[in-house]
Amino acid sequence: MFLKDFEVRWSDVDANRHLANSAYINFMSHTRMAYLTQIGFGHKEFEQYGIGPVVFYEHMYYFKEVFPGKPIRVSLEWKGLSEDGMFFEFHHNFYDYKGRNVAHCEMMGAFIDMKKRSLTGLPKEILDVFLQEERAEDFRFLTKEDTRKFAKIPKDLA
């Protein structure tokens, strides 16, 4: 499990004076990029290979309020990856300074070819690194059907 520590800043707080939902999203994104950079797949490599990550969904579950003045820790666990590396699933947990789990998020995403603007699998050398990384106990290989499990379809105004 990868862990990243954060200071809860005044700008991370909403009108209720607790951690804003947008701050949770930002902390998770920062955690994912810190993790990917640590394993050798940061912004430079994204540019080199012409790919980038996209988020399909982030399902948040809040357990306890988080306030400024105390640090929080965000975890990242590999829950799933497609065989070609196109699709991925991470779970994040948020812990307060005492190690109590205050929130949980399930997120799924994919990699996109930045020129074609379409989903793409990973280059073999990157996929090989991902396949060697620590995985959650219930890790599974994802299929396209896994990305459609919530069956949400766009409904235009027209």
C-alpha positions in Angstrom: 0.0 0.0 0.0 1.3 3.4 -0.9 0.8 6.3 1.6 1.0 10.0 1.2 0.7 12.6 3.9 -1.0 16.0 3.6 -1.5 19.1 5.7 -5.1 20.2 5.7 -4.8 23.9 4.6 -7.4 26.6 5.1 -8.0 26.6 1.3 -9.0 22.9 1.6 -12.0 23.7 4.0 -15.6 24.4 2.9 -18.3 26.6 4.4 -18.9 24.0 7.2 -15.2 24.4 8.2 -14.3 20.8 7.4 -12.4 19.2 4.5 -14.3 20.0 1.3 -15.2 17.2 -1.0 -13.1 18.8 -3.8 -10.1 18.6 -1.5 -10.6 14.9 -1.1 -10.5 14.6 -4.9 -7.4 16.8 -5.2 -5.6 14.7 -2.4 -6.4 11.5 -4.2 -5.2 12.8 -7.6 -2.0 14.1 -6.0 -1.5 10.7 -4.3 -1.9 8.8 -7.6 0.6 11.0 -9.4 3.1 10.8 -6.5 2.8 7.0 -6.7 3.1 6.8 -10.5 6.1 9.1 -10.3 7.7 7.0 -7.6 7.5 3.9 -9.8 8.9 5.7 -12.8 5.8 6.9 -14.6 5.5 10.6 -14.0 4.7 13.6 -16.2 7.9 13.2 -18.2 7.0 9.6 -19.1 3.4 10.5 -19.9 4.6 13.1 -22.4 7.3 10.7 -23.8 4.7 8.0 -24.5 1.9 10.4 -25.5 -0.6 9.1 -23.0 -2.4 10.3 -19.9 -4.8 9.0 -17.3 -8.5 9.7 -17.3 -11.0 9.1 -14.5 -14.3 7.3 -15.1 -15.6 7.7 -11.6 -14.7 8.3 -8.0 -17.2 7.0 -5.5 -16.6 8.6 -2.1 -17.7 7.4 1.3 -17.3 9.8 4.2 -17.1 8.4 7.8 -15.8 11.3 10.0 -15.2 15.0 9.5 -11.7 16.3 8.9 -10.6 19.7 10.2 -7.6 21.9 9.6 -4.7 21.8 12.0 -4.0 18.0 11.8 -2.4 16.1 9.0 -4.2 13.4 7.0 -2.8 10.3 5.2 -4.1 9.0 1.9 -3.5 5.4 0.8 -3.6 3.9 -2.7 -4.1 0.3 -3.4 -4.2 -1.5 -6.8 -7.6 -3.2 -7.0 -7.7 -3.9 -10.7 -5.9 -3.6 -14.0 -6.8 -4.8 -17.5 -4.4 -7.2 -19.2 -3.3 -4.6 -21.6 -3.1 -1.9 -18.9 -5.9 0.3 -20.5 -8.2 0.2 -17.5 -7.2 0.5 -13.8 -9.0 0.6 -10.5 -7.6 2.1 -7.3 -9.0 2.4 -3.8 -8.0 5.2 -1.5 -8.5 5.4 2.2 -8.1 8.6 4.3 -6.7 8.4 7.8 -6.5 11.0 10.5 -3.4 11.7 12.6 -4.4 8.9 14.9 -4.7 6.4 12.1 -8.5 6.3 12.1 -10.2 5.7 8.7 -12.2 8.8 8.0 -13.1 8.3 4.3 -12.9 5.7 1.5 -13.0 6.1 -2.3 -13.3 3.6 -5.1 -12.1 5.0 -8.4 -11.7 3.6 -11.9 -10.0 5.1 -14.9 -8.1 4.4 -18.1 -5.3 5.6 -20.2 -5.8 7.8 -23.2 -3.7 8.4 -26.3 -3.2 12.2 -26.2 -3.1 12.6 -30.0 -5.9 10.3 -31.0 -8.0 11.2 -27.9 -9.0 7.6 -27.5 -8.4 4.9 -24.9 -5.2 2.9 -25.3 -3.3 0.1 -23.6 0.0 0.7 -22.0 3.4 0.3 -23.6 4.9 -3.1 -22.6 7.7 -1.6 -20.5 5.2 0.4 -18.4 2.7 -2.5 -18.2 5.5 -4.8 -16.9 6.3 -2.3 -14.1 2.6 -2.1 -13.1 2.2 -5.9 -13.1 5.1 -6.2 -10.6 3.6 -3.7 -8.2 2.0 -4.7 -4.9 -1.7 -5.4 -5.3 -4.7 -5.5 -2.9 -5.7 -9.0 -1.7 -8.8 -8.9 -3.9 -7.0 -7.5 -7.0 -8.6 -8.7 -10.3 -7.9 -8.3 -13.9 -10.5 -5.9 -15.4 -12.5 -6.2 -18.6 -14.4 -3.5 -20.6 -17.5 -4.9 -18.9 -16.1 -3.9 -15.5 -16.1 -0.3 -16.6 -19.8 -0.4 -17.5 -21.0 -2.0 -14.2 -23.0 1.1 -13.2 -24.6 1.3 -16.7 -24.7 5.1 -16.8 -25.5 6.5 -20.2 -25.4 10.2 -21.2 -28.8 11.9 -21.7 -28.5 15.1 -23.7 -30.8 18.1 -23.2 -31.9 18.1 -26.9 
